[in-house]
Amino acid sequence: MSKAPNIDVLTFGCRLNTVESQVMKRQAIAAGLNDAILINTCAVTSEAVRQARQAIRRAKRDNPDKTVIVSGCAAQTDPDMFANMDEVSLVLGNEEKLVAASYRMLPQFGVNDTEKTRVNDIMSVRETAAHLIEGIEGRTRAFVQVQTGCDHRCTFCIIPYGRGNSRSVPMGAVVDQVRRLTENGYREVVITGVDITSYGADLPGAPKLGALVQAVLKHVPELERLRLSSIDSIEVDPELMTAIAEEERLMPHLHLSLQSGDDMILKRMKRRHLRQDTIDFCQQVRALRPDIAFGADIIAGFPTETEEMFENSLSIVDACDLTHLHIFPFSPRPGTPAERMPQLDRSLIKQRAGRLREKGDEALQKHLKSEVGSTHQVLIEKPGLGRTEQFTQVELEGGTAGDIVPVHIKDCSHRHLFGEVV
């Protein structure tokens, strides 16, 4: 009986990377690779890059006999930095990491030891294939990639240079993948990508995200819960609004790519929405789906941000009744326009990020207290822990991972709910 390949994967960054890490492992095994560590990096902040480099050194130190292969957005945007690390045997771009042949570019397969980098010009990639995976190790909800890349050029963002232009997976392939995962026992699926509200612009007929959501729910009736990852509210189409209003299986939780609550900063970021657009969107959605919960990404300390501008970011938390905040201290990424703008002092950026996190804690606490006494259908992630339809964490007695059970909310802490199965 043959021994299973010994391949570990370390994943940084977004949910899309989580999906692609499963594909990487499968392709590496198909290539005949063994005794390897695959590290899938993120480039969204300089801290994410630092953590990846630290993880590479630690992985090699703890596993000196294993081959270290680095890929992901940080490897795509700065391959030489990783190729110059002694611990790294191979650097693969975001296109190459998904192809089995790329993992045969190692010295053990007869390739020159000095040729460590296999990174294509990501802007030349025109299509995105559907990567059909059976599931994600250790996960009770599955992620399905419907799109990658981004056609927008926000002044702070390096990701388009790591992912290329927007490319969508054909609708039929997405439906097939969701059906496969549902047949394998997944009861909740998350639609993910780099910019999912731009879905379909490159496909025949240019279908929108709303059409995709409705197609999935129609053609996979066995799927119990469908969830969206981060969206750009200004791109939300009428069909998606209809799905939010009418489809109970579409979960009432939307995470907004907000970034700032100030109009001038939004313009300097080259975002396509203004403050009032976001407020109006939240009000419209809440009118359609009163049980909706909103999360948001907000950047603290963008170049030129004054105290008044920052206060607008603080106040939009209440104006939109946001619940789950992801706060990013501004981090200049090399080669982006924001890097060349007048920078704020790092201590001020850190202080503003702290104030936003405090505001986020207050908003979450308000949401948690409002849920006490209610009953929710909770997806059990592991025994004793699950999440509501609004993605709020619940601590409860027992439960089998993967089950969806009715839970009465009895109390809350500052971070999550406490409930019992009814």
Residue, then its C-alpha position, 0 to 999 in steps of 0.5 A: m500500500s503506497k504512502a500518502p504524499n506528505i504535503d503541508v499548506l500554509t495559507f495567508g489572506c483571503r477566502l479565495n486563497t483558502v480555495e486555491s490552497q486546496v487546488m495547489k495541494r491537489q496539483a502538487i500531489a498529481a505532479g508526484l511531489n512529496d515532503a513539501i510545504l506550500i505557502n500561499t501568500c497575501a500582499v494586501t499589507s506589508e504586515a501580511v508579507r512580513q508574516a509570510r516571510q517569517a512563516i517561511r523561515r519557521a517552516k524550514r527551520d522546523n522541517p529542514d528536509k522538506t521542500v518549501i514552495v512559495s506562491g500567492c499575491a506577494a510572490q506574484t508581485d515581488p518574486d525576487m524577494f522570495a527567490n532570494m530566501d535560502e529557505v525557498s526552493l521554488v516561487l510560483g505565480n498565481e497562474e502557475k500555482l494551479v497547474a500540476a506541471s509547475y511543481r515539476m520545476l524543482p531540482q528533484f525533478g531535474v530542473n536547474d537549482t538556480e531557476k527558482t522562479r516561475v511567475n508569468d505576467i498576470m495581466s496576460v491571463r485572460e481566463t479563469a478555470a473552474h477548479l472543482i474541489e471536493g471540499i476544504e480540509g477542516r471546514t464545515r462550510a465550503f468556498v466556491q471561486v466565481q471570479t478572480g482579478c480586478d479591473h479597478r485601480c484603487t490607489f492603495c491596492i496592490i492586488p490587481y498586480g497580483r491577480g490580474n484583470s477581472r476574470s469570471v468562471p462560467m455560470g454552469a461551472v459554478v453551479d456544478q461545483v456547488r452541486r458537487l459540494t452539496e452532494n458531499g455534505y456541505r450545507e453552506v457555501v460561500i461565493t468568493g473572489v477578488d471582486i465578486t460584484s464585477y462577476g460576469a462582465d467578461l462572459p458571453g451575455a455579461p451576466k451579473l452576480g445576481a443572476l449567478v446567485q439566483a441560478v445557484l439557488k434554483h438549480v441546487p435546491e438541496l443547498e441549505r445556505l448560500r453566503l456572499s463574501s466581500i462585495d462592492s455595494i456600488e456594483v450590486d445589481p437589481e437581480l441581487m437585490t431581488a435575491i436578498a429580498e426573496e431568497e431565505r437561503l441567501m444568508p442575511h450578512l453582507h460584508l462591504s468593501l467600504q474603506s472610508g466614510d469620507d468623500m475626499i478620502l474615497k476620491r483619493m482612494k479612487r473608489r467609485h462610491l461616496r459616503q451617502d451611496t453606502i448609507d443609502f444602500c444599507q437602508q435599502v437592503r435593510a428595508l428588504r431584509p430587516d434581519i440583515a447584518f453588515g460588516a465592512d473593511i475600513i482603512a485607518g490613516f490613509p494619506t492626507e486623512t485629517e481628524e475631521m475626515f477620520e471622524n467621518s469613518l467613525s460616524i459611518v459605523d452608526a450611520c450604516d449600523l455596521t456590526h462586524l468591522h475589519i480594520f486595516p492601518f494604512s500600509p503603503r504598498p510599493g508601486t501604488p499611487a498612495e505610496r507617493m502621497p503625503q503619509l501620516d505618522r505611523s503612531l497616528i495611524k496606529q492610534r486611529a486604527g485603535r479608535l476604529r477597533e473600539k468603535g467596532d467593539e461597541a457596534l458588535q456589543k450592541h448587535l450581540k445584546s439585541e440578539v439575546g432572547s431570539t432563536h437562530q438556525v446555527l451552523i455548527e463549526k465544531p463541537g460547542l461553537g457555531r454561527t448564526e445566519q448573520f455570521t455571529q459566533v455562538e457558544l453552545e453545549g455540544g453539537t456535531a460539526g456541519d449540522i444546522v440546529p435551532v439555538h435559543i440565545k440566552d446571553c452574550s459576552h463582549r465577543h459572541l453569543f451563548g445559546e442552547v439547542v431547542 
